[in-house]
Amino acid sequence: MDEMINRRKLLQAGGALIVAFSLPMARAATPAAGRSLSTDRVDGFLAVAHDGTVTVYSGKVDLGTGVRTALTQIVAEELDVSINQITLIEGDTALTPDQGTTSGSFSIQNGGMQLRRAAATARRALLRRAAAQMDRDISTLSIRNGVVTAAGGERLPIGSLVEPTSLALDIEKDAPQKAPGDYTVVGKPVRRLDIPDKVDGRFTFVQDFTIPGMLHGRVVRPSGFGATLVSYDESSIADIPGIMKIVRISNFLGVVAKSEWSAIKAAQQLKVTWSSWSDLPDQSKIWEHVRNTRVVHDEVTSRLGSSRAVLGAVPRKLRSTYDFAIHTHGSIGPSCAVATFTDGKLTCWTASQATHDLRKQLAAMLALSDADVRCVYVEGAGCYGRNGHEDAAADAALLARAVGTPVRVQWMRADEHGWDPKGPPTLLDMRAGVDPQGNLAAWESELFVPDGSATFVPLTGADLAGLNSLGKLSPGGVLNDLSIPYDIPNVTTTAHRLQSTPLRPAWIRSPGRLQNTFANESFLDEIAASVGADPLDIRLQHLADARGKELLERLAKLSKWRERRKPDRNAEVVTGRGLAYVKYELMRTYVGAVADVEINRKSGAVAVKRFYVAHDCGQIINPDGLRNQIEGCVVQTVSRILKEEVTFDRSMVTSLDWASYPILTFPEIPEVVIDLIDRPQEVPWGGGEPTCAVVPSAIAGAVFEATGVRLRSVPFTPPKVLAALRAS
């Protein structure tokens, strides 16, 4: 515990211990006074101490993706200091600027480039100050490993150029940035900075975080999502030692105890009566329910030519419907948070990937000003979207306020699987028309998804307590990649935005992009099969984007696509290959993938043996980290496509453990072969999501090549495969 307490004290004192570089006449810098938190100021992002060490303040956080290492590389490169000189503080609303949610593969593309501009401005300011001290022309100076060197050999460590206080300095958009040809750190495979402590067990996950005097809390969940609390019997837990308080706020019911085990026992043993509630739809009729849900408005995401007229006139028409099941995040470590409420102010330690947004939600829930709430990021064990971290934080905040003592809330597996928000059920109707010459003449798609955008997801604890948490229906950016990257003369893509969805939605890795690309790429394969075209050739035929074409050609070479053998569809275990492509959101990272798949015709089991990935995200910061991201995308998405589906009855989620919600196991992980296309002169884009988008259709295409059967319903479970084989 002492190690964790000291770490916390160090982080709290960090702003006071580290001084920012400045011009003359600067004053003492602390988080409360003197240091800016603005994204327009250098000292919002950077501080330089007299010993030359650098502190980076990042609103973007590392979710286990390696972003901490990449952001450190960017600053080290641009400021010309050693990586070992840099400490990065993440996601602390009292210390770091608000750079938005860590999501959408924007940590490098947006957050990293903000840091690059800040570091470039800092570098120029340091050189100006050194030029004044040395009485030299700035053009004769350079920085290397944190030391300014003049042409004549005179040297000044950058720490000697700082004053004991911070001076806010506007970030200069025209501050010279290093030329890629001069890079010594960016573009190199730097080992992840967090791994040694994780391997040795020194790393503090939020699940391990403690503070002195901390109590333990558990929330007693309703018997149904809409059930109300009728009564509870406090005497039913009288025999459990260390019970401090039962907390009831409307339908929010929690217990606080001195030990975690006492809190667990109390939550399980407390006799509670809930009202009956059974308003969820019948899961066996989920797609009827989705199709019959009221449409609040339509959004046309692309329109070219006259698809309706052409579809009415062409001799050959194709129609297909694709569906994508409800998914949970399945975080390996259930969500956790620690909160303390003192003198009307809340501090919460959380693994939220949106600490600045969570701050606003907790403030609204407790009727506090934003200034009276501090959220401090501590890495959790699993995320990739809006899972239960924020909800655990709300639970902890409500209980801490009720008892006036720090409270830790650790969700359990049933909490995580049952109560975290879900990726909504997604339904797509596809239509295409082929002209007499066999050319693809028209394309239409209709998407059925909940209304709303990626803003605030309602906090479960706040909802149960009848308190405002600013939440609305928020399924994520589910319209992205509904539009297609191909040149077709007549196209209409439409999203029907639905009034509701069965379970509380939120974004899960590659939200919308995954589902829409699955339908688009699979349907293009159907069209290719109908006209006798190869899946690669039909994509090249309809692509005008030179980078996209180059990527597909490199993918074909990497995977030896054109040399593949025709499968033996009569074997008991058949093999096939499928290909897919995406230009993420039609404006950034290009990804192509080939999947090698085996299908057991007797059992219906699908096994993905190998994935080939060609990846172009512009300038690469850390190729090793990028490979990690791509491999993670493949592994997690293969799991989602082959196995994962939330089940529920008319009252609540029933897939509450790993037996009822299985995920991919180690023996089932495919080999991943990657071709990274580095473009140092281009802007860097993200790698945390795009590869996910091509996984399902590549698998589906491989199953089709092996069996002649088209799978259109995720997940591709053995019963679905067997049913499709029987129907073929």
FENUR-V748341 format. One record per backbone hydrogen bond with DSSP energy under -1.0 kcal/mol. CO is the residue of the C=O (numbers start at 1). NH is the residue of the N-H. If there is no record, write none. Layout:
# FENUR-V748341
co->CO nh->NH
co->CO nh->NH
This chain:
# FENUR-V748341
co->1 nh->5
co->2 nh->6
co->3 nh->7
co->4 nh->8
co->5 nh->9
co->6 nh->10
co->7 nh->11
co->8 nh->12
co->9 nh->13
co->13 nh->16
co->13 nh->17
co->14 nh->18
co->30 nh->35
co->33 nh->30
co->40 nh->171
co->41 nh->44
co->42 nh->45
co->42 nh->46
co->45 nh->57
co->47 nh->55
co->49 nh->52
co->53 nh->49
co->54 nh->87
co->55 nh->47
co->56 nh->89
co->58 nh->91
co->66 nh->70
co->67 nh->71
co->68 nh->72
co->69 nh->73
co->70 nh->74
co->71 nh->75
co->72 nh->76
co->73 nh->77
co->74 nh->78
co->75 nh->79
co->76 nh->81
co->80 nh->146
co->82 nh->85
co->83 nh->86
co->85 nh->54
co->87 nh->56
co->89 nh->58
co->92 nh->95
co->92 nh->96
co->97 nh->99
co->101 nh->103
co->103 nh->106
co->106 nh->110
co->106 nh->111
co->107 nh->112
co->110 nh->114
co->111 nh->115
co->112 nh->116
co->113 nh->117
co->114 nh->118
co->115 nh->119
co->116 nh->120
co->117 nh->121
co->118 nh->122
co->119 nh->123
co->120 nh->124
co->121 nh->125
co->122 nh->126
co->123 nh->127
co->124 nh->128
co->125 nh->129
co->126 nh->130
co->127 nh->131
co->128 nh->132
co->129 nh->133
co->130 nh->134
co->131 nh->135
co->131 nh->136
co->137 nh->140
co->138 nh->141
co->142 nh->149
co->144 nh->147
co->146 nh->158
co->147 nh->144
co->148 nh->156
co->149 nh->142
co->150 nh->153
co->154 nh->150
co->156 nh->148
co->157 nh->160
co->158 nh->161
co->159 nh->162
co->169 nh->42
co->172 nh->175
co->179 nh->182
co->180 nh->183
co->185 nh->188
co->188 nh->190
co->194 nh->198
co->195 nh->199
co->196 nh->200
co->197 nh->202
co->197 nh->203
co->205 nh->208
co->211 nh->214
co->215 nh->408
co->216 nh->257
co->218 nh->255
co->224 nh->227
co->228 nh->275
co->231 nh->273
co->233 nh->236
co->234 nh->237
co->235 nh->238
co->237 nh->240
co->242 nh->258
co->245 nh->256
co->247 nh->254
co->249 nh->252
co->252 nh->249
co->253 nh->220
co->254 nh->247
co->255 nh->218
co->256 nh->244
co->256 nh->245
co->257 nh->216
co->259 nh->263
co->260 nh->264
co->261 nh->265
co->262 nh->266
co->263 nh->267
co->264 nh->268
co->265 nh->269
co->266 nh->270
co->271 nh->233
co->273 nh->230
co->273 nh->231
co->282 nh->285
co->283 nh->286
co->285 nh->289
co->286 nh->290
co->287 nh->291
co->288 nh->292
co->294 nh->499
co->297 nh->497
co->299 nh->495
co->302 nh->493
co->304 nh->491
co->306 nh->310
co->307 nh->311
co->308 nh->312
co->310 nh->313
co->310 nh->314
co->316 nh->434
co->318 nh->432
co->320 nh->430
co->322 nh->428
co->323 nh->714
co->324 nh->426
co->326 nh->646
co->327 nh->423
co->335 nh->411
co->337 nh->409
co->338 nh->349
co->339 nh->407
co->340 nh->347
co->342 nh->345
co->345 nh->342
co->346 nh->374
co->347 nh->340
co->348 nh->376
co->349 nh->338
co->350 nh->378
co->353 nh->102
co->354 nh->358
co->355 nh->359
co->356 nh->360
co->357 nh->361
co->358 nh->362
co->359 nh->363
co->360 nh->364
co->361 nh->365
co->362 nh->366
co->363 nh->368
co->369 nh->372
co->370 nh->373
co->372 nh->346
co->374 nh->348
co->375 nh->93
co->376 nh->350
co->379 nh->206
co->380 nh->382
co->381 nh->333
co->384 nh->509
co->385 nh->387
co->388 nh->392
co->389 nh->393
co->390 nh->394
co->391 nh->395
co->392 nh->396
co->393 nh->397
co->394 nh->398
co->395 nh->399
co->396 nh->400
co->397 nh->401
co->398 nh->402
co->399 nh->403
co->400 nh->404
co->406 nh->215
co->407 nh->339
co->408 nh->217
co->409 nh->337
co->412 nh->416
co->413 nh->417
co->414 nh->418
co->415 nh->419
co->416 nh->420
co->422 nh->506
co->423 nh->327
co->426 nh->324
co->427 nh->448
co->428 nh->322
co->429 nh->446
co->430 nh->320
co->431 nh->444
co->432 nh->318
co->433 nh->441
co->433 nh->442
co->434 nh->316
co->435 nh->438
co->439 nh->435
co->442 nh->433
co->443 nh->492
co->444 nh->431
co->445 nh->494
co->446 nh->429
co->447 nh->496
co->448 nh->427
co->449 nh->498
co->453 nh->455
co->456 nh->472
co->459 nh->463
co->460 nh->464
co->461 nh->465
co->462 nh->467
co->464 nh->251
co->476 nh->478
co->477 nh->480
co->479 nh->482
co->490 nh->443
co->491 nh->304
co->492 nh->445
co->493 nh->301
co->493 nh->302
co->494 nh->447
co->495 nh->299
co->496 nh->449
co->497 nh->296
co->497 nh->297
co->498 nh->451
co->504 nh->422
co->507 nh->386
co->510 nh->514
co->511 nh->513
co->512 nh->516
co->513 nh->517
co->514 nh->518
co->515 nh->519
co->516 nh->520
co->517 nh->521
co->518 nh->522
co->519 nh->523
co->520 nh->524
co->521 nh->525
co->522 nh->526
co->523 nh->527
co->524 nh->528
co->525 nh->529
co->526 nh->530
co->527 nh->531
co->528 nh->533
co->534 nh->538
co->536 nh->540
co->537 nh->541
co->538 nh->542
co->540 nh->543
co->542 nh->487
co->545 nh->549
co->546 nh->550
co->547 nh->551
co->548 nh->552
co->549 nh->553
co->550 nh->554
co->551 nh->555
co->552 nh->556
co->553 nh->557
co->554 nh->558
co->555 nh->559
co->556 nh->561
co->561 nh->564
co->568 nh->571
co->572 nh->601
co->574 nh->599
co->576 nh->597
co->578 nh->595
co->580 nh->593
co->582 nh->591
co->583 nh->586
co->584 nh->587
co->584 nh->588
co->589 nh->584
co->590 nh->616
co->591 nh->582
co->592 nh->614
co->593 nh->580
co->594 nh->612
co->595 nh->578
co->596 nh->609
co->596 nh->610
co->597 nh->576
co->598 nh->607
co->599 nh->574
co->600 nh->604
co->605 nh->600
co->607 nh->598
co->609 nh->671
co->610 nh->596
co->611 nh->673
co->612 nh->594
co->613 nh->675
co->614 nh->592
co->615 nh->677
co->616 nh->590
co->617 nh->685
co->618 nh->679
co->621 nh->187
co->622 nh->626
co->623 nh->627
co->624 nh->628
co->625 nh->629
co->626 nh->630
co->627 nh->631
co->628 nh->632
co->629 nh->633
co->630 nh->634
co->631 nh->635
co->632 nh->636
co->633 nh->637
co->634 nh->638
co->635 nh->639
co->636 nh->640
co->637 nh->641
co->638 nh->642
co->639 nh->643
co->639 nh->644
co->641 nh->716
co->647 nh->654
co->647 nh->655
co->650 nh->280
co->651 nh->225
co->652 nh->649
co->654 nh->656
co->657 nh->661
co->665 nh->668
co->666 nh->669
co->671 nh->611
co->673 nh->613
co->675 nh->615
co->679 nh->682
co->689 nh->692
co->691 nh->694
co->692 nh->695
co->694 nh->698
co->695 nh->699
co->696 nh->700
co->697 nh->701
co->698 nh->702
co->699 nh->703
co->700 nh->704
co->701 nh->705
co->702 nh->706
co->703 nh->707
co->704 nh->708
co->712 nh->323
co->714 nh->325
co->715 nh->717
co->717 nh->721
co->718 nh->722
co->719 nh->723
co->720 nh->724
co->721 nh->725
co->722 nh->726
co->723 nh->727
